[in-house]
């Protein structure tokens, strides 16, 4: 058996599979990743765009960045990798999809119950009354305000230095602990706590399989590292299931 056939048979036999995705899964939908060639953080300082302090200092600059990203993902389409993962959940006994991505392309491809560790670009939260609103499909003004209390709205994403939504984090950890197999796709595995899920799987005796264009800090520690494009590898795996 070649590596792809081996991975497909491990997925099928695992019973429960948890998947952790990063920006690389959306790269072939035209959404820039954060690091590497053409990454969002190339030429931009994340500390001036993706922290609560940055927002307090210059909310207009932060909203300009996030409104641009909202537009980008609204125009984008799910790619064959997103669609293959939706197919996985139809073919496998139990699949839990955990994503670091905020573009909702997994959901648009048909994946359900996606655990969004870092929130998403479509929800906004009021800095005054903390209410959350789904503003999908709307073009937001440069400084959107809460209809209820008039205070500034902020993007519904998790910024550097902020903790993940506790319910999301607990659900992700539980899913990793319960699954004998974790499939890690398109993440540089350098941002915690998300990247820590790999260690959680390994410490619990689970197998870890990685799909990435290039080696990452976890590549040497995983059971199988498939090198290539997620949008090419995942459909082949889906067909083999
Ligand atoms: N197929 C598979 N992997 C790919 C592809 C592709 N077509 N294109 C890029 N990659 C890989 C890159 O090799 C890299 O390892 O995807 C990874 C993208 O890494 P990052 O840009 O660091 O994105 P991610 O790991 O999701 O970042 C984690 O950092 O800035 C924060 O909150 C942000 O959720 C994000 C977190």
Boltz pocket constraint, residues with backbone or C-beta under 6 A from the ligand:
constraints:
  - pocket:
      binder: B
      contacts: [[A, 21], [A, 22], [A, 23], [A, 24], [A, 25], [A, 27], [A, 28], [A, 33], [A, 34], [A, 35], [A, 36], [A, 39], [A, 100], [A, 101], [A, 118], [A, 158], [A, 185], [A, 186], [A, 187], [A, 188], [A, 189], [A, 190], [A, 191], [A, 211], [A, 212], [A, 213], [A, 214], [A, 215], [A, 216], [A, 228], [A, 229], [A, 230], [A, 231]]
      max_distance: 6.0
